[in-house]
């Protein structure tokens, strides 16, 4: 038997790899072309893949504040940018109010960024003509039969084959009516998805008030729709800097060896508002700051900060890792919780004089796994505070053998400012300019407004509605994820309602209760004194 020379081996190996590569490329090209022929038109020069076919977007609760202030403006901005084509899409508003098409258009017009104009622009006029209104109650067979009739007539006018059209139902409604509305949709308004079309349901938070109510709601919706048809929206997952977290963590070698308990001392995820409930006292008093902000928005951010690298960017792989993080959270200790209520909160006539509802909360979480054991995650949210911001603050451990005594300036911190003035900055100790060898704290700063001056940062609702149309559930909450989240918070909420924890009063315009700062110091956070980050400007 003769042995091949090294050169012959290389030639044979190269030839085999080329054959496999050609076959893969042919198969991949066929698969890509098949997907595109089913769902997409050719890519335009902008790189945006445009969907084709008849799309009906139905906004239930069309006359309410959420629809006027968030849903319709998001649809308008998608239309302006070409993501919604007027030849393909039609928008239906449904609510109990007795309105005409023109009445609804007038109601929402002022929220579409054109309030200062005396005459609607041509783009706005074209968008408004896409909107049609149907009046009916949320448990009325007749109302939903009429809605389905209007949708079907539009689909027929677009020469859409039965069952091939797409129907997106956006429930801008209180959760109490979800079951009845979804039953009506299931019975009267479903598309025949087995023929290539689909029906998708977007539901807004709150998804229940505790584990039992959340599970009851999930069970009712689960009996009507498959999980792939349900899109539980949390608008924080649509924010630019939140969506940047996975890229930041897993596309930069710099962070891979640092993102663990060996280097990080503590992590804060903070939401602060400088105003109170402002007319929403009755609603807020039913839920409180934990249900309103921490259990959903901040916990979702925690998942993205703490999760392991997913197998791929396939939505289910990402959501699997988020669930694993939540399953690793150990029960909350009551001694690691500080609640607050601002003075004057009960002056609202819709709020009970005996209300125990917190308007401020600081909660320490511990994740029991190899990466994060021993690192406190501090989730903090409050109303009527001294500033408005949402940020992630990652504080690193002290420098061992600190020959520059830099500890007096404060620790290194990596801060991701979610809103306002989106930015990422790293707090570092550097040499102070001059002849003396002295140190000061400064920063490496990536301010989006300065670095990306020509970029249009979309609103969260725009991004998430577009994801729904595309069938991408990556930034939506899955049922098992929701269940584990409520398992974490329900014992704490029960303790508050039983009076075992009571909020501390704090003055509006302050940092919140002093006890919260004491808790942060107790779990290891070192506050930097004398340093203030100033957003970069032109």
C-alpha positions in Angstrom: 0.0 0.0 0.0 1.4 3.3 -1.0 1.2 6.4 1.3 0.1 9.7 -0.1 2.5 12.6 0.0 1.6 15.7 2.1 0.9 17.6 -1.1 -1.5 15.0 -2.4 -3.3 14.9 0.9 -3.8 18.7 0.9 -5.1 18.5 -2.7 -7.6 15.8 -1.9 -8.8 17.5 1.3 -9.2 20.9 -0.5 -11.2 19.2 -3.2 -13.5 17.5 -0.6 -14.0 20.7 1.3 -14.9 22.5 -1.9 -17.5 19.9 -2.9 -19.1 20.1 0.6 -19.0 23.9 0.5 -20.6 24.0 -3.0 -23.4 21.6 -1.9 -24.0 23.6 1.3 -24.2 26.8 -0.6 -26.6 25.3 -3.2 -28.8 24.0 -0.4 -28.6 27.2 1.6 -29.4 29.2 -1.5 -32.4 27.0 -2.2 -33.6 27.3 1.4 -33.2 31.1 1.4 -35.0 31.5 -1.9 -37.8 29.2 -0.7 -38.3 31.3 2.4 -38.2 34.5 0.5 -40.7 33.3 -2.1 -43.1 32.3 0.7 -42.9 35.3 2.9 -40.8 38.1 1.5 -40.3 40.3 -1.6 -36.8 41.0 -2.9 -34.5 43.0 -0.7 -34.4 46.7 -1.5 -31.2 48.7 -1.7 -31.7 49.7 1.9 -31.2 46.1 3.1 -34.7 46.0 4.5 -36.7 42.9 3.7 -40.2 43.8 2.9 -43.1 41.4 3.7 -45.8 41.1 1.0 -49.4 40.0 1.2 -52.5 41.3 2.9 -51.9 42.4 6.5 -54.7 43.5 8.8 -53.7 45.2 12.1 -56.6 45.3 14.6 -56.2 47.7 17.6 -58.7 46.7 20.3 -59.3 49.5 22.7 -58.6 52.0 19.9 -60.2 54.9 21.7 -58.1 54.5 24.9 -54.9 56.3 26.0 -52.5 53.4 25.2 -53.7 53.1 21.7 -53.6 56.9 21.0 -50.3 57.6 22.7 -48.3 54.4 21.8 -49.9 52.0 19.4 -51.1 54.3 16.6 -47.9 56.5 16.7 -45.8 53.4 16.4 -47.8 52.2 13.4 -47.5 55.6 11.8 -43.7 55.7 12.2 -43.4 52.2 10.7 -45.5 53.4 7.8 -43.4 56.5 7.3 -40.2 54.4 7.2 -41.7 52.0 4.7 -42.1 49.0 6.9 -45.9 49.1 6.4 -46.9 49.4 2.7 -50.3 51.0 2.1 -51.0 48.5 -0.7 -50.6 45.6 1.8 -51.8 46.9 5.2 -55.1 48.1 6.6 -55.7 49.1 10.2 -58.9 48.5 12.1 -59.8 50.2 15.4 -62.3 48.4 17.7 -63.8 49.8 20.9 -67.1 50.4 22.6 -67.2 54.1 21.8 -69.7 55.2 19.2 -67.3 56.8 16.6 -67.0 57.1 12.9 -63.9 56.4 10.9 -63.2 60.2 10.8 -63.8 60.6 14.5 -61.1 58.1 15.3 -58.7 59.7 12.8 -59.2 63.1 14.4 -58.7 61.7 17.9 -55.3 60.1 17.1 -54.0 62.8 14.7 -52.6 65.0 17.4 -50.5 62.1 18.8 -48.8 61.4 15.5 -46.1 64.0 15.7 -48.1 66.5 13.6 -49.9 68.4 16.3 -48.2 71.7 15.4 -49.3 71.5 11.8 -52.4 73.3 10.7 -52.8 70.8 7.8 -51.9 67.1 7.8 -49.0 66.2 5.7 -49.4 64.0 2.6 -47.8 61.0 4.4 -50.1 61.5 7.4 -53.2 61.8 5.2 -52.3 58.5 3.5 -51.8 56.8 6.8 -55.1 58.0 8.2 -56.9 56.7 5.2 -55.8 53.2 6.2 -57.7 53.4 9.4 -61.2 52.0 9.7 -63.3 51.9 12.9 -65.7 49.3 14.1 -67.8 49.8 17.3 -68.8 46.9 19.6 -68.5 45.6 23.1 -65.7 43.2 24.1 -68.0 40.3 24.7 -70.4 40.9 21.8 -70.8 38.3 19.1 -72.4 40.8 16.8 -69.5 43.2 17.2 -66.8 40.7 16.4 -68.8 39.2 13.5 -69.0 42.7 12.1 -65.3 43.2 12.7 -64.5 39.9 10.9 -66.8 41.0 8.0 -64.9 44.2 7.6 -61.5 42.5 7.7 -62.7 39.8 5.2 -64.0 42.5 2.8 -60.6 44.2 2.9 -58.8 40.9 2.2 -61.1 40.2 -0.7 -60.5 43.7 -2.1 -56.8 42.8 -2.1 -57.5 39.6 -3.9 -56.1 37.6 -1.0 -56.8 33.9 -1.1 -58.8 32.7 2.0 -56.5 31.7 4.8 -53.3 33.3 3.3 -53.7 36.7 4.9 -52.2 37.9 8.1 -54.2 39.2 11.1 -52.5 41.0 14.0 -54.7 41.8 17.0 -53.2 44.3 19.5 -55.0 44.2 22.8 -54.6 47.8 24.1 -57.0 46.8 26.9 -57.0 46.0 30.6 -56.2 42.3 31.3 -59.6 41.8 32.9 -61.2 41.7 29.4 -58.5 39.5 27.8 -60.4 36.2 28.2 -63.7 37.4 26.7 -62.0 39.3 23.9 -59.8 36.3 23.0 -62.8 34.0 23.0 -64.5 36.3 20.5 -61.3 36.5 18.3 -61.0 32.7 18.4 -64.6 32.1 17.5 -65.2 34.7 14.9 -62.0 36.4 13.6 -59.3 33.7 13.2 -57.5 33.3 9.9 -57.0 29.8 8.4 -53.4 29.7 9.3 -52.8 26.2 7.8 -53.0 27.8 4.4 -50.0 30.1 4.9 -51.6 33.0 6.8 -51.5 33.6 10.5 -53.3 35.2 13.5 -51.2 36.8 16.2 -52.3 38.3 19.5 -50.3 41.0 21.3 -51.2 41.4 25.0 -50.0 44.1 27.3 -48.9 43.9 30.9 -49.8 43.4 33.7 -49.9 39.6 33.1 -51.7 38.9 36.4 -51.1 40.2 39.9 -49.5 37.1 41.4 -48.7 33.6 40.5 -52.2 32.3 40.7 -53.8 35.1 38.6 -51.0 34.9 36.1 -51.4 31.2 35.7 -55.2 31.5 35.4 -54.8 34.1 32.7 -52.2 32.0 30.9 -54.4 28.9 31.1 -57.4 30.8 29.6 -55.3 32.2 26.7 -53.5 28.9 26.3 -56.8 27.1 25.7 -57.5 29.4 22.8 -54.1 30.0 21.2 -50.8 28.3 20.7 -47.8 29.9 22.3 -46.4 30.8 18.9 -49.5 33.0 18.4 -49.2 34.9 21.7 -46.9 37.9 22.1 -46.7 39.2 25.7 -45.2 42.6 25.2 -42.9 44.3 27.6 -41.8 47.5 26.0 -38.5 47.6 27.9 -37.4 44.8 25.7 -37.7 47.1 22.7 -35.4 49.8 24.0 -32.3 50.4 22.0 -29.8 49.9 24.8 -31.6 46.8 26.2 -31.5 45.2 22.7 -27.8 46.1 22.7 -27.0 44.0 25.8 -26.6 40.6 24.0 -24.3 42.2 21.3 -22.3 44.0 24.0 -21.8 40.9 26.1 -21.2 38.2 23.5 -19.7 40.1 20.5 -16.8 41.7 22.5 -13.9 39.7 23.7 -13.2 42.5 26.2 -16.1 41.7 28.4 -16.1 37.9 28.3 -13.5 37.3 31.1 -14.8 40.2 33.2 -18.5 39.4 33.3 -18.5 37.2 36.4 -18.2 37.0 40.2 -14.4 37.1 40.0 -14.4 40.7 38.8 -17.8 42.2 39.5 -18.8 43.2 43.0 -22.5 44.2 42.5 -24.9 45.1 39.8 -27.7 47.7 40.1 -30.7 48.0 37.7 -32.4 51.3 38.4 -35.6 53.0 37.4 -36.3 56.5 38.7 -39.1 59.0 37.9 -39.2 62.6 39.1 -43.0 62.7 39.2 -45.7 60.9 41.1 -48.8 59.0 40.0 -50.4 62.1 38.4 -54.0 61.1 38.0 -53.2 57.3 37.9 -53.4 56.9 41.7 -56.3 54.5 41.7 -54.7 52.2 39.1 -51.3 52.4 40.6 -52.6 51.7 44.1 -53.9 48.4 42.9 -50.5 47.3 41.6 -47.7 49.3 43.2 -44.1 49.9 42.0 -43.1 46.2 42.3 -45.8 44.9 39.9 -45.7 48.0 37.7 -41.9 48.2 37.1 -39.7 45.7 38.9 -41.4 42.3 38.3 -41.5 42.9 34.5 -39.2 45.7 33.2 -36.3 45.4 35.5 -36.4 41.7 35.8 -36.3 41.4 32.1 -33.1 43.5 32.1 -31.6 41.3 34.8 -32.2 38.3 32.6 -30.2 39.8 29.7 -27.4 41.0 32.0 -27.0 37.7 33.8 -27.9 35.0 31.2 -25.4 32.6 29.6 -24.6 32.8 25.9 -27.4 31.1 24.0 -26.7 28.4 21.4 -27.8 30.8 18.7 -29.9 33.9 18.1 -32.9 31.7 17.5 -35.6 33.3 19.8 -36.3 30.1 21.7 -32.6 29.6 22.5 -32.5 33.1 24.0 -35.7 32.7 25.9 -34.4 29.3 27.3 -31.4 31.0 28.8 -33.6 33.7 30.4 -35.7 31.1 32.1 -32.5 29.3 33.4 -31.4 32.6 35.1 -34.8 33.1 36.8 -34.7 29.5 38.0 -31.4 30.2 39.6 -32.7 33.2 41.7 -32.9 32.2 45.4 -35.9 33.4 47.5 -35.9 37.1 48.4 -35.0 37.8 52.0 -37.3 40.4 53.6 -34.4 42.0 55.4 -33.0 42.8 51.9 -36.0 44.8 50.9 -36.7 48.5 51.5 -40.1 49.9 50.6 -41.1 53.5 50.5 -44.1 55.8 49.9 -43.7 59.4 49.0 -45.4 62.0 51.2 -48.6 63.2 49.6 -49.3 60.0 47.8 -52.5 59.4 49.8 -53.8 62.9 49.0 -55.1 61.5 45.7 -58.8 60.9 46.3 -58.6 57.6 44.5 -56.1 56.2 46.9 -57.1 54.7 50.3 -56.0 56.6 53.4 -54.7 53.2 54.8 -52.8 52.3 51.6 -49.7 50.1 52.1 -48.8 50.3 48.4 -45.1 51.1 47.8 -44.1 53.9 45.4 -40.5 53.0 45.9 -38.7 49.6 46.4 -35.1 48.4 46.6 -34.8 44.6 46.4 -31.6 42.5 46.5 -31.5 39.4 44.4 -29.0 36.6 44.5 -28.4 34.2 41.6 -27.1 30.8 42.7 -24.9 29.6 39.8 -21.2 29.3 38.9 -21.1 32.8 37.3 -22.9 34.9 39.8 -22.8 33.3 43.3 -22.0 36.0 45.8 -22.8 39.0 43.5 -25.9 41.0 44.7 -28.2 42.2 41.9 -30.0 45.3 43.3 -33.2 46.2 41.6 -34.5 49.7 42.5 -37.5 51.7 41.3 -39.3 54.7 42.6 -41.6 57.6 41.8 -41.3 61.3 42.9 -37.6 61.1 43.2 -34.9 63.7 42.5 -34.1 62.6 38.9 -35.5 60.7 36.0 -33.4 57.9 34.5 -33.1 54.2 33.9 -29.7 52.5 33.9 -27.6 49.4 34.6 -24.7 50.1 36.9 -22.0 47.3 37.1 -19.5 48.0 39.9 -16.2 46.1 39.8 -14.2 45.0 42.7 -11.3 47.0 44.2 -7.9 46.8 42.6 -5.7 44.4 44.6 -2.3 45.9 45.7 -3.5 49.4 44.9 -0.3 51.4 44.7 -2.1 54.5 43.5 -4.6 54.5 46.3 -7.3 54.8 43.7 -9.9 53.4 46.0 -10.5 56.9 47.4 -11.8 58.0 44.0 -14.3 55.1 43.8 -14.5 51.8 42.0 -14.5 51.2 38.3 -18.1 51.1 37.0 -19.6 50.3 33.7 -22.9 52.2 33.3 -25.5 51.6 30.6 -27.9 54.5 30.5 -31.2 53.2 29.1 -33.1 56.5 29.2 -32.9 59.5 28.8 -29.7 60.4 26.8 -28.9 56.8 25.8 -25.2 56.1 26.6 -22.6 53.6 27.8 -19.7 54.9 29.8 -16.9 53.3 31.9 -15.7 55.1 35.0 -11.9 54.8 35.3 -9.1 56.2 37.4 -6.6 58.1 35.3 -3.6 60.5 35.8 -4.7 64.1 36.4 -3.1 66.2 33.6 -0.1 68.2 34.9 3.4 67.7 36.4 2.2 66.0 39.5 1.5 62.2 39.7 -2.0 62.5 41.0 -5.1 60.6 40.0 -8.7 61.5 39.3 -11.8 59.7 38.1 -12.9 60.1 34.5 -14.8 58.1 31.9 -14.7 56.5 28.5 -18.0 57.7 27.0 -20.2 56.4 24.2 -23.1 58.8 24.1 -25.5 57.9 21.3 -26.7 61.4 20.6 -23.2 62.4 19.8 -21.8 59.3 18.2 -24.9 58.5 16.1 -26.1 61.9 15.2 -27.9 60.9 12.0 -29.4 57.7 13.4 -33.1 57.5 14.2 -33.5 55.5 17.5 -37.0 54.0 17.2 -39.5 53.9 19.9 -39.8 50.5 21.7 -43.3 49.9 20.4 -42.3 50.4 16.8 -39.6 47.7 17.1 -41.9 45.2 18.9 -44.8 45.6 16.6 -42.5 45.0 13.6 -41.1 41.9 15.4 -44.7 40.6 15.8 -45.3 41.1 12.1 -42.1 39.2 11.3 -42.9 36.4 13.8 -39.9 37.1 15.9 -40.7 36.3 19.6 -37.2 36.9 20.9 -38.3 40.1 22.7 -41.5 38.8 24.2 -42.2 36.9 27.4 -42.8 33.2 27.2 -45.3 31.5 29.4 -42.8 29.5 31.5 -40.7 32.6 31.9 -43.7 34.5 33.2 -44.5 31.7 35.7 -41.0 31.6 37.2 -41.0 35.4 37.5 -44.2 35.3 39.5 -42.8 32.5 41.7 -40.0 34.8 42.7 -42.2 37.8 43.6 -45.4 36.3 44.9 -44.1 35.5 48.4 -42.8 39.1 48.8 -46.1 40.6 47.5 -48.0 38.4 50.0 -45.9 39.7 52.8 -46.6 43.3 51.9 -50.3 42.7 51.6 -50.3 40.9 55.0 -48.6 44.0 56.6 -45.3 42.2 57.3 -43.5 44.9 55.4 -44.6 48.6 55.4 -43.2 51.4 53.3 -41.1 54.1 54.8 -42.2 57.7 54.1 -39.9 59.8 52.0 -40.0 63.4 50.7 -40.9 64.0 47.0 -37.8 65.2 45.1 -35.4 63.2 47.4 -33.3 60.1 46.7 -35.9 58.0 48.4 -35.7 56.4 51.9 -32.3 56.6 53.6 -32.7 53.0 54.5 -32.3 52.1 50.8 -28.8 53.6 50.7 -28.0 51.8 53.9 -29.1 48.5 52.4 -26.9 49.1 49.3 -23.9 49.8 51.5 -24.6 46.6 53.5 -24.5 44.4 50.4 -21.3 46.0 49.1 -22.1 48.9 46.9 -19.6 51.8 47.3 -21.0 55.2 46.3 -18.7 57.5 44.4 -18.7 61.0 45.9 -17.7 64.1 43.9 -18.1 62.5 40.4 -21.0 63.4 38.2 -21.4 62.0 34.6 -22.4 64.8 32.2 -23.9 63.6 28.9 -21.7 64.6 26.0 -23.0 67.4 23.7 -21.9 68.9 20.4 
